[in-house]
Amino acid sequence: MPELEILSADRVDRMITRLAYEVVERNRGTSNLVLLGIKRRGEAVANMLAREIERIGDEVVAVPIDVSAFRDDVERDSEARSSLPGIDLTGRDVVLVDDVLFTGRTVRAALDAIVEMGRPLSIQLVVLVDRGHREYPIQADFVGRAIPTKHRERVEVRTGPETAVYVVEP
């Protein structure tokens, strides 16, 4: 499978810094803010974002969220629903974080999960990469970079000591 690095670790770091400032500015600080990182790479991006927000001087809570039980393309598992983080989001500004926005199905599932955790004041979406091809009318509030792709290509955010973004073609 041929792959192409489209965002180096340095570029991802700069994007995270920009996104952190944008989130803090739009929300006038972080006193009412909760970051929810969609499990796996969204969680990693949320943790990077939280570290950067703390570096610029504000505290923020970053919580992982598993939305697999809320997806409409897999069989539902009632036990997984009970594994939602035990926090009340009522009256909070929720920033949902994911690595790549593609069809919108994962975000739609996350919205269902969030509603089960309370009634937030607002829900905002941060994604590192928006690649288009929506199946649901979902748009990110904060985007690291929009990268138009072919439908068959995959965008991979590889996290670790350094985070980079690749386009992989089958």
ABEGO torsion letter per residue (X at the ends): XBBBBABBAAAAAAAAAAAAAAAAAAAGEAAABBBBBBBEAAAAAAAAAAAAAAAAGBBBBBBBBBAAAABAABBBBAAAAAABBBBBABGBBBBBBBABBBAGAAAAAAAAAAAAAEBBABBBBBBABBAEGBABBBBBABBABBBBBBAABBBBBBBEABBBBBBBBX
